[in-house]
Structure formats: C-alpha cells, structure tokens
Amino acid sequence: MLSKTNATACLNVAAAVLRTLSEDRLLSSR
C-alpha cells in the first residue's frame, strides 16, 4: 500500500503530465 506522501507525489506528477499533454495539444492544434 502506498503511503500518503507517495500517493500525493504520484498525483502531483500525474497532474503535471496531464497539464503538459493538454498544453501540447492546444499548441499543436493552433
């Protein structure tokens, strides 16, 4: 089972990745 710190870190990384992917899509769609 993941500890709270690890889970939070994973969520932060996932959020950053999603943000980067969405930004890349917006930039490439223009």
Secondary structure as the mmCIF struct_conf table of DSSP 4:
data_model
#
loop_
_struct_conf.conf_type_id
_struct_conf.id
_struct_conf.beg_label_comp_id
_struct_conf.beg_label_asym_id
_struct_conf.beg_label_seq_id
_struct_conf.end_label_comp_id
_struct_conf.end_label_asym_id
_struct_conf.end_label_seq_id
HELX_RH_AL_P HELX_RH_AL_P1 LYS A 4 SER A 29
#
